[in-house]
Amino acid sequence: MPSIPVFILSGFLGAGKSTLLNRVLREPAFAHAAVIINEFGDIALDHDLVRIGKTQVSRTTTGCLCCTTGSDIRTTLYELATLAKSGEIEFDQVIVETTGLADPAPLINDLIPGGSPALALRDHVVARQFELSGVVTLVDVLTGETSLENHFEATKQIAFADRVVLTKTDLARDPATLRDIDELKNRLADLNPSVDLRDAHSVDFDPADLFQRRSYNAASCGDDVVAWLALEDAIRVEDRSRHPARKPGSDTDRHRGRIRTFAIVRDEPASAEVFQRFLGLTSVAAGARLLRAKGLVRLVGDNSRPMLVHAVQHVVHPPRVLDEWPSEDRRTRLVFITDGIEPEPVLQLFEAALDNRPPPLSRLASRLTAGLHDLFHPAGNRAPSGTFN
């Protein structure tokens, strides 16, 4: 019986993974795809934004898959295999959409032959029935350079990929931005000389072709990749020796304690203008430290259709009204992922915007930048998480 191909879809926050996945899942060839969506935060949102057909399977995990030992990816694949064996579901391939902060090394190490050692019968089952077939990484041309400069995870996502896709090239029209894209392409080639580089907005781009069965060979991605995989083995051996009682799947922290994730949930509707103003002010104040803000907004006067809002670093994307709510949950839900920014000043700005009050900009700016020292001295600052209702 042939193994089931597994594809990893990665890319830093805001690169467009859910958008690409939606395009792929509309293709008839993916009618029986199992989709695993990994989210970083306390509430799940991205799974609502991916359309799953009647015969498709979706598994959502909250918390970063790379920040578990054991690991969660093997557990999830084993659960899918068990359900398939019992006849409850049927699938012929698996696509894993990782959180934008994911380090791909531990996930890949769990899926390749000769990678992480099997710790239980579950792991042997996964090794026999599943095969890593490809790693697809998206790169946002508007924020990609900043992500590479500030976040090592973005570099590793590119280094491990056998397919890299440039996104949002349709928004680059002025000569300076086009030159930046050329420089970005050169940098990507330096990070991964063997990668297959594609443009999501070229006339011949076929997103389904990214997920065709092939043979993934981590060694072909370069010496750095081989070294990182070896380092993963060493880290896990040391972790087991230091913490022999720790259960597989327990949390570790790969993000240096700097990453904050929090959510705002609200029952009352609001206007589109209020949310655009709120996101704009937050983006200006936080800059590159606003890694992502994304959410569904319940609009005044239209309870049947939500507005999708999205901001990445200094870029606030135009809002889009969806045709319908993707689930029964019709509350406004905003998820924030930041680099060293505490949730309280963002919440204050949110409340000021909803109440149509002048925001305390000077105090807000002061509090948003209060954690700047932590960016360079992050030790001891464990990332808090929270949901504001």
KEPAVEX-559668 format. One line per 8 residues: for each residue x negated, z negated, y negated of C-alpha. Coordinates in steps of 0.05 Angstrom, whole numbers, plus 32768, in hexadecimal, padded with zeros to 4 digits. Layout:
REM KEPAVEX-559668
X/Z/Y | ...
This chain:
REM KEPAVEX-559668
8000/8000/8000 | 7FE0/8015/7FBD | 7FD2/7FDF/7F8A | 7FFD/7FD9/7F4B | 7FD8/7FEF/7F0C | 7FD2/7FBC/7ED4 | 7FC4/7FD1/7E8C | 7FAE/7FA2/7E54
7FC8/7FB4/7E0F | 7F9F/7F90/7DDA | 7F8F/7F96/7D90 | 7F88/7F64/7D57 | 7FC5/7F47/7D35 | 7FF0/7F7C/7D14 | 7FD0/7FB8/7D36 | 8012/7FD2/7D4F
8014/7FBE/7D99 | 805F/7FB3/7D9D | 806D/7FF4/7D79 | 8042/801B/7DAA | 8060/7FF7/7DE5 | 80A6/8009/7DCF | 8092/8052/7DCC | 8076/804F/7E12
80B1/802B/7E31 | 80E0/8062/7E19 | 80BE/8092/7E49 | 80E1/809C/7E8D | 809F/8092/7EB2 | 809E/8049/7E9A | 80E5/8038/7EB0 | 80C9/8009/7EE5
8091/7FE9/7EBD | 8089/7F9E/7EBC | 8076/7F85/7E77 | 8052/7F44/7E69 | 8053/7F31/7E1F | 8023/7EFA/7E09 | 8031/7ED8/7DC6 | 8009/7EA5/7D9E
8037/7E70/7D82 | 8070/7E41/7D8F | 80AA/7E73/7D8F | 80AD/7EB7/7DB1 | 80BD/7EF1/7D83 | 8098/7F2F/7D9A | 80C0/7F33/7DDB | 80FF/7F3E/7DB0
80DE/7F79/7D8F | 80CD/7F9E/7DD0 | 8106/7FC4/7DEF | 810A/7FB7/7E3A | 8134/7FE8/7E63 | 8164/7FD3/7E99 | 8132/7FDA/7ED2 | 80F7/7FBD/7EAD
80DC/7F77/7EB3 | 80C3/7F4E/7E79 | 809B/7F0D/7E7E | 808B/7EE8/7E3E | 8054/7EB4/7E37 | 8047/7E8A/7DF9 | 8002/7E72/7DEB | 7FC4/7E9F/7DF0
7FB7/7EB8/7E37 | 7F6C/7EB4/7E2C | 7F72/7E6A/7E1A | 7F85/7E55/7E60 | 7F59/7E48/7E9C | 7F6C/7E61/7EDF | 7F8D/7E8C/7EC3 | 7FD3/7E9B/7EAB
7FCE/7EE6/7EB7 | 7FC4/7EDB/7F02 | 7FFE/7EAA/7F03 | 802C/7EDB/7EE1 | 8018/7F15/7F0D | 8022/7EEA/7F4B | 8068/7ED8/7F33 | 8079/7F21/7F2A
805E/7F31/7F70 | 8088/7EF8/7F8D | 80C8/7F12/7F6B | 80B9/7F59/7F83 | 80AF/7F41/7FCB | 80F2/7F1E/7FCA | 8114/7F5D/7FB1 | 8129/7F3F/7F6E
8102/7F71/7F44 | 80DF/7FB3/7F4D | 80A4/7FCD/7F24 | 806C/7FFF/7F2C | 803C/7FEC/7EF4 | 802E/7FB2/7EC5 | 801E/7FB4/7E7B | 8003/7F74/7E5C
800B/7F70/7E10 | 7FDA/7F3B/7DFA | 7FDD/7F11/7DBC | 7FB4/7F2E/7D84 | 7F84/7EF3/7D89 | 7F75/7EFC/7DD3 | 7F2E/7F00/7DEC | 7F34/7F35/7E23
7EF8/7F1B/7E4B | 7F1C/7EE5/7E74 | 7F58/7F11/7E82 | 7F2D/7F4A/7E9B | 7F01/7F1B/7EC3 | 7F3F/7F04/7EE8 | 7F54/7F4B/7EFA | 7F15/7F70/7F0D
7EF2/7F6F/7F52 | 7EB9/7F3E/7F51 | 7ED5/7F1A/7F14 | 7EEF/7ED3/7F13 | 7EEE/7EB2/7F58 | 7F30/7EA7/7F7B | 7F47/7E5F/7F73 | 7F87/7E63/7F9D
7FAF/7E8F/7FCC | 7FD3/7EA9/7F8E | 7F92/7EC8/7F75 | 7F86/7EED/7FB7 | 7FCC/7F09/7FB5 | 7FC1/7F23/7F6E | 7F7E/7F42/7F81 | 7F9D/7F68/7FBB
7FDC/7F80/7F97 | 7FC5/7F8E/7F50 | 7F8D/7FB7/7F31 | 7F76/7FB9/7EE9 | 7F7E/8002/7ED6 | 7F70/8004/7E8C | 7F65/7FDE/7E4B | 7F85/7FFC/7E0D
7F72/7FDF/7DC9 | 7F94/7FF0/7D87 | 7F6F/7FEE/7D45 | 7F94/7FEB/7D02 | 7F6B/8017/7CD3 | 7F84/7FF0/7C96 | 7F6C/7FAC/7CAD | 7F3F/7FBC/7CE8
7EFD/7FB4/7CC2 | 7F11/7F70/7CA7 | 7F26/7F5A/7CED | 7EE4/7F6F/7D0A | 7EBE/7F4B/7CD4 | 7EE3/7F09/7CDB | 7EFA/7F04/7D24 | 7ECE/7F0D/7D60
7F0B/7F17/7D8C | 7F18/7F5A/7D69 | 7ED1/7F71/7D7B | 7ED9/7F5E/7DC4 | 7F1D/7F80/7DC8 | 7EFB/7FC2/7DB5 | 7EBE/7FB7/7DE1 | 7EE8/7FAD/7E20
7F17/7FE8/7E14 | 7F15/802B/7E38 | 7F48/8046/7E05 | 7F49/8036/7DBB | 7F82/804D/7D8F | 7F7F/804F/7D43 | 7FC1/803B/7D24 | 7FDF/8043/7CDE
7FB4/807F/7CCE | 7FF3/809E/7CB0 | 7FEE/806C/7C77 | 7FA7/8081/7C65 | 7FAB/80B9/7C32 | 7F78/80AB/7BFA | 7F2F/80C2/7C03 | 7F13/807B/7C02
7F3F/8065/7C3C | 7F2F/80A3/7C63 | 7EE4/8094/7C5A | 7EF2/804E/7C72 | 7F12/8069/7CB1 | 7ED5/8094/7CBF | 7EA9/8057/7CB8 | 7ED7/8030/7CE5
7ED3/8066/7D1A | 7E87/8062/7D18 | 7E8A/8017/7D20 | 7EB9/801C/7D5B | 7E89/804E/7D7C | 7E50/801D/7D72 | 7E78/7FE5/7D93 | 7E8F/8010/7DCD
7E6A/8053/7DD4 | 7E91/8069/7E12 | 7ED7/805B/7DF8 | 7F0D/8090/7DF4 | 7F22/808E/7DAA | 7F67/80A8/7D96 | 7F92/80AC/7D58 | 7FDA/8093/7D5F
7FF1/80C5/7D2A | 7FCE/8103/7D42 | 7FFC/813C/7D57 | 7FE4/813A/7DA0 | 7FE7/80EF/7DA9 | 800D/80DA/7DE8 | 8016/808F/7DEE | 802C/8094/7E36
7FE9/80B3/7E48 | 7FC7/8071/7E36 | 7FE8/8050/7E72 | 7FD9/8082/7EA9 | 7FB8/8066/7EE7 | 7F6D/806A/7EE5 | 7F31/8042/7EFB | 7F1A/800D/7EC8
7ED0/7FFD/7ECC | 7EBA/7FC4/7E9E | 7E70/7FD4/7EA9 | 7E79/8018/7E89 | 7E8D/7FF7/7E47 | 7E46/7FDF/7E3C | 7E14/7FA6/7E47 | 7E38/7F77/7E17
7E77/7F7B/7E41 | 7E52/7F6B/7E81 | 7E30/7F30/7E5F | 7E73/7F15/7E44 | 7E91/7F18/7E89 | 7E56/7EF3/7EA6 | 7E5E/7EC0/7E6F | 7EA7/7EB6/7E82
7E92/7EA4/7EC9 | 7E5F/7E72/7EAE | 7E93/7E53/7E7F | 7EC5/7E4A/7EB7 | 7E92/7E2C/7EE7 | 7E7C/7DFB/7EB1 | 7EC5/7DEB/7EA0 | 7ED6/7DDB/7EE8
7E99/7DAE/7EEF | 7EA9/7D88/7EAF | 7EF4/7D84/7EBB | 7F00/7D86/7F06 | 7F46/7D69/7EFE | 7F5D/7D9E/7ECD | 7F93/7DCB/7EEA | 7F8F/7E17/7EE8
7FB5/7E31/7EAC | 7FA6/7DF5/7E80 | 7F96/7E02/7E37 | 7F51/7E0D/7E19 | 7F40/7E22/7DD1 | 7F1D/7E64/7DC7 | 7F2E/7E6A/7D7E | 7F01/7E34/7D61
7F3B/7E09/7D49 | 7F45/7E35/7D0B | 7F82/7E5B/7D20 | 7FC4/7E3E/7D09 | 8006/7E57/7D24 | 804A/7E3F/7D0A | 8090/7E59/7D03 | 80CA/7E55/7CD3
8110/7E57/7CF0 | 814E/7E5A/7CC3 | 8198/7E61/7CD1 | 81AE/7E75/7C8B | 81A8/7EBF/7C77 | 817E/7ED6/7C3D | 8172/7F15/7C15 | 813F/7F4A/7C26
8121/7F44/7BE0 | 8114/7EF9/7BEA | 80ED/7F04/7C2A | 80C4/7F3D/7C0E | 80B2/7F13/7BD2 | 80A0/7ED8/7BFF | 8073/7F02/7C2C | 8052/7F24/7BF1
8040/7EE2/7BD0 | 8027/7EC5/7C11 | 7FFD/7F03/7C1F | 7FDE/7F02/7BDA | 7FCE/7EB7/7BDE | 7FB3/7EB8/7C25 | 7F92/7EFC/7C28 | 7F6C/7F0A/7C69
7F7C/7EC4/7C81 | 7FC4/7ED8/7C8D | 7FB7/7EF7/7CD1 | 8000/7F07/7CDD | 8045/7EF7/7CC4 | 807D/7F17/7CEB | 80C7/7F09/7CF3 | 8110/7F1B/7CF7
813A/7F0A/7CBA | 8184/7EFC/7CB8 | 819D/7F22/7C7B | 81D3/7F0E/7C4A | 8210/7F3A/7C55 | 81F9/7F59/7C96 | 81FA/7F2A/7CD2 | 81F9/7F63/7D04
81B4/7F7F/7CF3 | 8173/7F59/7CE7 | 813A/7F6E/7CBA | 80F5/7F71/7CD9 | 80BE/7F59/7CAA | 8073/7F5D/7CB7 | 8034/7F4C/7C91 | 7FEC/7F51/7CA9
7FB5/7F33/7C7D | 7FBC/7F55/7C39 | 7FED/7F8A/7C51 | 8039/7F7E/7C4C | 805C/7FB5/7C72 | 809F/7FD0/7C5A | 80D9/7FAB/7C7B | 8105/7FCE/7CAE
814D/7FBF/7CBF | 8159/7FC4/7D0A | 8197/7FE3/7D29 | 81AB/7FA1/7D48 | 8192/7F5C/7D5A | 8165/7F60/7D98 | 8181/7F1F/7DB5 | 81B7/7EEB/7DAC
818A/7EC3/7D7E | 819F/7ED9/7D37 | 8177/7EA7/7D0F | 8140/7EBA/7CDF | 80FF/7EB0/7D05 | 80BB/7EB9/7CE4 | 807A/7EAF/7D0A | 8039/7EA4/7CE5
7FF2/7EA7/7D00 | 7FBD/7E93/7CCD | 7F73/7E84/7CCA | 7F6C/7E3E/7CB0 | 7FAC/7E3B/7C87 | 7FD9/7DFE/7C8F | 8024/7E0C/7C96 | 803D/7DDD/7C5F
802C/7E08/7C22 | 804A/7E46/7C43 | 808A/7E1F/7C51 | 808C/7E08/7C08 | 8087/7E4F/7BF0 | 80BC/7E65/7C22 | 80ED/7E30/7C09 | 80DE/7E41/7BC0
80ED/7E8A/7BCE | 812E/7E7C/7BF1 | 8145/7E4E/7BBA | 8131/7E82/7B86 | 8103/7E4F/7B65 | 80C1/7E61/7B44 | 808E/7E52/7B7B | 8058/7E1E/7B6D
8023/7E54/7B6F | 7FE8/7E2C/7B53 | 7FF5/7DF3/7B84 | 8003/7E24/7BBC | 7FC2/7E4A/7BB0 | 7F9C/7E09/7BAE | 7FB9/7DF3/7BF1 | 7FB0/7E37/7C12
7F66/7E37/7C00 | 7F5D/7DED/7C0F | 7F49/7DFE/7C56 | 7F15/7E31/7C41 | 7EDD/7E00/7C52 | 7EF8/7DFE/7C9A | 7EEB/7E48/7CA2 | 7EA1/7E3A/7CA0
7EA2/7DF4/7CBD | 7EDB/7DF8/7CF0 | 7EC3/7DC1/7D1F | 7EF5/7D8A/7D2B | 7F31/7DAE/7D0C | 7F61/7DB7/7D45 | 7F97/7DEA/7D35 | 7FDB/7DCC/7D2A
801A/7DF1/7D3C | 8062/7DE6/7D26 | 80A7/7E02/7D1E | 80CE/7DF4/7CDE | 8119/7DF4/7CE5
